[in-house]
Amino acid sequence: NYPTPGVRGLDTLTTKYLSLWPTNIKSGGFYVKSGYSTVMGKLRKFIKQFPQYSNTIILEATQRYVEESKNNNYQYMKTAEYFIFKNKSSILESYCELVKNKQFKNPENNLRIV
């Protein structure tokens, strides 16, 4: 039994999630930081479909993606909403799985989740 999205603090998760994304950065002609309500809807869907990932794992996975994108000058970076889901696939799921299984190449990377 996993908690429902409302119990998991969706408002707080959405705010923290968006705080990880850079402002005024475009990729593919779009700003990578998406709107609050769009992201909240996608996170709600993600939590429902993948209840095995805690909010902490979601935020760490996101932070790792954003850091990797920054190191690549944000080239080909997905928008915050498409990172969660695009066409029924989720890059966030892949990153969550890597975080959950501690499979990142640089585990000594001390990422701070706000």
BALUM-882278 format. One line per field, with one value per atom (N, C-alpha, C): x, z, y; atom name. Coordinates in nm, 2 decimals, always signed. Each point is the difference from the previous one (the first is absolute). Example, Ala and Ser with C-alpha at 12.3 -4.5 7.8 and 13.67 -1.06 7.14 Angstrom:
x <- c(+1.32; -0.09; +0.09; -0.04; +0.09; -0.08)
z <- c(+0.78; +0.00; +0.00; -0.07; +0.00; +0.08)
y <- c(-0.57; +0.12; +0.12; +0.11; +0.11; +0.11)
atomo <- c(N; CA; C; N; CA; C)
***
This chain:
x <- c(+0.08; -0.08; +0.09; -0.02; +0.07; -0.09; +0.05; -0.09; -0.05; -0.11; -0.06; +0.08; -0.01; +0.08; -0.03; -0.13; -0.03; +0.07; +0.02; +0.07; +0.14; +0.06; +0.14; +0.04; -0.09; +0.04; +0.03; -0.10; +0.02; +0.04; -0.06; +0.03; +0.15; +0.04; +0.14; +0.10; -0.04; +0.09; +0.01; -0.11; +0.00; +0.09; -0.02; +0.09; +0.14; +0.04; +0.14; +0.05; -0.08; +0.04; +0.03; -0.09; +0.03; +0.11; +0.03; +0.12; +0.13; +0.00; +0.13; +0.03; -0.11; +0.02; +0.05; +0.09; +0.06; -0.11; +0.01; -0.08; +0.07; -0.08; +0.06; +0.09; -0.02; +0.08; -0.10; +0.04; -0.08; +0.07; -0.08; +0.05; -0.10; +0.04; -0.10; -0.10; +0.04; -0.09; -0.10; +0.00; -0.09; +0.08; -0.06; +0.06; -0.01; +0.10; +0.00; -0.08; -0.02; -0.08; -0.14; -0.08; -0.14; -0.09; -0.13; -0.10; -0.04; -0.03; -0.03; -0.12; -0.11; -0.12; +0.03; +0.07; +0.03; +0.09; +0.10; +0.10; -0.08; -0.08; -0.08; -0.08; -0.07; -0.08; +0.09; +0.11; +0.09; +0.06; +0.03; +0.05; -0.10; -0.13; -0.11; -0.01; +0.01; -0.01; +0.12; +0.12; +0.12; -0.01; -0.04; -0.01; -0.10; -0.11; -0.10; +0.05; +0.07; +0.06; +0.12; +0.08; +0.12; +0.01; -0.09; +0.00; +0.12; +0.08; +0.12; +0.11; -0.01; +0.10; -0.05; +0.08; -0.03; +0.02; -0.05; +0.03; +0.15; +0.07; +0.14; +0.07; -0.04; +0.06; -0.03; -0.12; -0.04; +0.08; +0.02; +0.08; +0.15; +0.05; +0.14; +0.02; -0.09; +0.01; +0.00; -0.09; -0.02; +0.13; +0.05; +0.12; +0.12; +0.01; +0.11; -0.02; -0.12; -0.03; +0.04; -0.04; +0.02; +0.15; +0.07; +0.15; +0.07; -0.04; +0.06; -0.03; -0.12; -0.03; +0.08; +0.02; +0.08; +0.14; +0.06; +0.13; +0.02; -0.12; +0.00; -0.06; +0.02; -0.05; -0.15; -0.08; -0.14; -0.04; +0.09; -0.03; -0.09; -0.11; -0.10; -0.07; +0.00; -0.07; -0.15; -0.07; -0.14; -0.06; -0.13; -0.07; -0.04; -0.02; -0.04; -0.12; -0.10; -0.11; +0.03; +0.08; +0.03; +0.10; +0.07; +0.09; -0.08; -0.12; -0.08; -0.07; -0.07; -0.07; +0.00; +0.02; -0.03; -0.03; -0.12; -0.05; +0.01; -0.05; -0.01; +0.14; +0.10; +0.13; +0.06; +0.08; +0.05; +0.15; +0.07; +0.15; +0.01; -0.09; +0.01; +0.00; -0.08; +0.00; +0.14; +0.06; +0.14; +0.09; +0.00; +0.09; -0.04; -0.12; -0.05; +0.06; -0.01; +0.05; +0.15; +0.08; +0.14; +0.03; -0.07; +0.01; -0.03; -0.11; -0.05; +0.10; +0.07; +0.09; +0.15; +0.01; +0.14; +0.09; -0.04; +0.07; +0.06; +0.01; +0.07; +0.15; +0.06; +0.15; +0.07; -0.06; +0.07; -0.08; -0.01; -0.07; +0.05; +0.12; +0.06; -0.06; -0.07; -0.06; -0.10; +0.03; -0.09; -0.10; -0.12; -0.10; -0.09; -0.03; -0.08; -0.14; -0.09; -0.15; -0.05; -0.06; -0.05; -0.14)
z <- c(+0.00; +0.00; +0.00; -0.10; -0.01; +0.03; +0.05; +0.03; -0.13; +0.01; -0.11; -0.03; -0.12; -0.04; +0.10; +0.04; +0.09; +0.13; +0.05; +0.13; -0.02; -0.12; -0.02; -0.02; +0.02; -0.01; -0.14; -0.09; -0.14; -0.02; +0.08; -0.02; +0.03; +0.12; +0.04; -0.10; -0.05; -0.10; -0.12; -0.05; -0.12; +0.01; +0.11; +0.03; +0.00; +0.08; +0.01; -0.14; -0.07; -0.13; -0.10; +0.00; -0.09; +0.04; +0.13; +0.05; -0.05; -0.04; -0.05; -0.15; -0.07; -0.14; -0.02; -0.10; -0.02; -0.07; +0.03; -0.05; -0.12; -0.10; -0.12; -0.09; +0.01; -0.09; -0.09; -0.13; -0.11; -0.06; -0.03; -0.08; -0.10; -0.13; -0.10; -0.02; +0.04; -0.02; +0.12; +0.10; +0.11; +0.13; +0.09; +0.14; +0.06; +0.07; +0.06; +0.13; +0.06; +0.13; -0.04; +0.02; -0.04; +0.11; -0.04; +0.09; +0.12; +0.11; +0.12; -0.01; -0.06; -0.01; -0.09; -0.11; -0.09; +0.07; +0.07; +0.07; +0.11; +0.07; +0.11; -0.06; -0.11; -0.06; -0.04; -0.06; -0.04; +0.12; +0.10; +0.12; +0.07; +0.00; +0.05; -0.07; -0.14; -0.08; +0.03; +0.01; +0.02; +0.13; +0.11; +0.13; +0.00; -0.07; -0.01; -0.08; -0.11; -0.08; +0.06; +0.08; +0.06; +0.15; +0.08; +0.14; +0.08; -0.07; +0.07; +0.02; -0.07; +0.01; +0.10; +0.10; +0.10; -0.06; +0.07; -0.04; +0.00; +0.10; +0.01; -0.13; -0.04; -0.12; -0.12; -0.01; -0.12; +0.00; +0.11; +0.00; -0.03; +0.06; -0.03; -0.14; -0.06; -0.14; -0.09; +0.03; -0.07; +0.01; +0.12; +0.02; -0.08; +0.00; -0.08; -0.15; -0.05; -0.14; -0.03; +0.08; -0.02; +0.01; +0.09; +0.01; -0.12; -0.05; -0.12; -0.12; -0.01; -0.11; +0.01; +0.12; +0.02; -0.05; +0.04; -0.05; -0.15; -0.07; -0.14; -0.06; +0.07; -0.04; -0.04; +0.07; -0.02; -0.14; -0.08; -0.13; +0.00; -0.07; -0.01; +0.13; +0.09; +0.13; -0.02; +0.06; -0.01; +0.09; -0.03; +0.09; +0.13; +0.10; +0.13; -0.01; -0.08; -0.02; -0.08; -0.11; -0.08; +0.06; +0.10; +0.07; +0.09; +0.04; +0.08; -0.09; -0.10; -0.10; -0.13; -0.11; -0.14; -0.08; -0.06; -0.08; +0.08; +0.12; +0.08; +0.05; -0.03; +0.05; +0.10; +0.09; +0.11; +0.01; -0.02; +0.03; +0.15; +0.07; +0.15; +0.05; -0.05; +0.05; -0.01; -0.11; -0.02; +0.11; +0.02; +0.10; +0.14; +0.03; +0.13; +0.02; -0.10; +0.02; +0.02; -0.06; +0.02; +0.14; +0.05; +0.13; +0.10; -0.02; +0.10; +0.01; -0.11; +0.00; +0.01; +0.03; +0.02; -0.11; -0.13; -0.11; -0.08; +0.06; -0.06; +0.00; -0.10; -0.01; +0.11; +0.05; +0.10; +0.13; +0.07; +0.13; +0.10; -0.01; +0.10; -0.02; -0.11; -0.03; +0.11; +0.08; +0.11; -0.05; -0.04; -0.05; +0.11; +0.01; +0.11; -0.05; +0.06; -0.03; +0.09; -0.06; +0.08; +0.06)
y <- c(-0.12; +0.12; +0.13; +0.08; +0.12; +0.12; +0.11; +0.11; +0.07; +0.06; +0.06; +0.13; +0.05; +0.12; +0.12; +0.02; +0.11; -0.01; -0.12; -0.02; +0.03; -0.02; +0.02; +0.15; +0.09; +0.14; +0.05; -0.02; +0.03; +0.15; +0.09; +0.14; +0.03; -0.06; +0.02; -0.07; -0.12; -0.07; +0.09; +0.05; +0.08; +0.12; +0.07; +0.12; -0.04; -0.10; -0.04; -0.05; -0.08; -0.04; +0.11; +0.10; +0.11; +0.09; +0.00; +0.08; -0.06; -0.12; -0.06; +0.04; +0.04; +0.03; +0.15; +0.02; +0.13; +0.09; +0.13; +0.10; +0.06; +0.04; +0.07; -0.09; -0.13; -0.09; -0.06; +0.01; -0.06; -0.12; -0.10; -0.12; -0.03; -0.01; -0.03; +0.12; +0.12; +0.11; +0.02; -0.08; +0.01; +0.01; +0.08; +0.01; -0.13; -0.05; -0.13; +0.00; +0.11; +0.01; +0.01; -0.10; +0.00; +0.07; +0.01; +0.06; -0.09; +0.07; -0.07; -0.11; +0.05; -0.09; -0.12; +0.02; -0.10; -0.11; +0.05; -0.09; -0.07; +0.06; -0.06; -0.12; +0.02; -0.10; -0.12; +0.03; -0.11; -0.08; +0.08; -0.07; -0.09; +0.05; -0.08; -0.13; +0.01; -0.12; -0.09; +0.06; -0.08; -0.08; +0.07; -0.06; -0.12; +0.03; -0.11; -0.12; +0.02; -0.11; -0.06; +0.07; -0.05; +0.03; -0.06; +0.03; -0.04; -0.09; -0.05; +0.11; +0.11; +0.11; +0.10; +0.03; +0.10; +0.14; +0.10; +0.14; +0.03; -0.06; +0.03; -0.06; -0.12; -0.06; +0.08; +0.04; +0.09; +0.12; +0.07; +0.12; -0.02; -0.11; -0.03; -0.03; -0.08; -0.04; +0.13; +0.09; +0.12; +0.08; +0.02; +0.08; -0.06; -0.13; -0.06; +0.03; -0.01; +0.03; +0.15; +0.09; +0.14; +0.03; -0.07; +0.02; -0.05; -0.12; -0.06; +0.10; +0.05; +0.09; +0.13; +0.05; +0.12; -0.03; -0.11; -0.04; -0.01; -0.02; -0.01; +0.13; +0.11; +0.13; +0.00; -0.09; -0.01; -0.04; -0.05; -0.05; -0.12; +0.01; -0.11; -0.03; +0.09; -0.02; +0.00; -0.09; -0.01; +0.11; +0.04; +0.09; -0.08; +0.08; -0.06; -0.09; +0.03; -0.08; -0.13; +0.02; -0.12; -0.09; +0.04; -0.08; -0.10; +0.04; -0.09; -0.10; +0.05; -0.08; +0.07; -0.08; +0.05; -0.12; +0.00; -0.11; -0.14; +0.01; -0.12; -0.06; +0.07; -0.05; +0.10; -0.04; +0.08; -0.01; +0.11; +0.00; +0.01; +0.07; +0.00; -0.14; -0.09; -0.14; -0.06; +0.02; -0.06; +0.06; +0.13; +0.06; -0.05; -0.01; -0.05; -0.14; -0.08; -0.14; +0.00; +0.09; +0.01; +0.05; +0.10; +0.05; -0.11; -0.07; -0.10; -0.11; -0.04; -0.11; +0.05; +0.13; +0.06; -0.03; +0.02; -0.04; +0.12; +0.11; +0.12; -0.02; +0.05; -0.02; +0.08; +0.11; +0.08; +0.00; -0.11; -0.01; +0.10; +0.04; +0.10; +0.14; +0.02; +0.13; +0.03; +0.10; +0.03; +0.11; -0.06; +0.09; +0.04; +0.13; +0.05; +0.02; -0.07; +0.02; +0.11; +0.10; +0.11; -0.03)
atomo <- c(N; CA; C; N; CA; C; N; CA; C; N; CA; C; N; CA; C; N; CA; C; N; CA; C; N; CA; C; N; CA; C; N; CA; C; N; CA; C; N; CA; C; N; CA; C; N; CA; C; N; CA; C; N; CA; C; N; CA; C; N; CA; C; N; CA; C; N; CA; C; N; CA; C; N; CA; C; N; CA; C; N; CA; C; N; CA; C; N; CA; C; N; CA; C; N; CA; C; N; CA; C; N; CA; C; N; CA; C; N; CA; C; N; CA; C; N; CA; C; N; CA; C; N; CA; C; N; CA; C; N; CA; C; N; CA; C; N; CA; C; N; CA; C; N; CA; C; N; CA; C; N; CA; C; N; CA; C; N; CA; C; N; CA; C; N; CA; C; N; CA; C; N; CA; C; N; CA; C; N; CA; C; N; CA; C; N; CA; C; N; CA; C; N; CA; C; N; CA; C; N; CA; C; N; CA; C; N; CA; C; N; CA; C; N; CA; C; N; CA; C; N; CA; C; N; CA; C; N; CA; C; N; CA; C; N; CA; C; N; CA; C; N; CA; C; N; CA; C; N; CA; C; N; CA; C; N; CA; C; N; CA; C; N; CA; C; N; CA; C; N; CA; C; N; CA; C; N; CA; C; N; CA; C; N; CA; C; N; CA; C; N; CA; C; N; CA; C; N; CA; C; N; CA; C; N; CA; C; N; CA; C; N; CA; C; N; CA; C; N; CA; C; N; CA; C; N; CA; C; N; CA; C; N; CA; C; N; CA; C; N; CA; C; N; CA; C; N; CA; C; N; CA; C; N; CA; C; N; CA; C; N; CA; C; N; CA; C; N; CA; C; N; CA; C; N; CA; C; N; CA; C; N; CA; C; N; CA; C; N; CA; C; N; CA; C; N; CA; C)
***
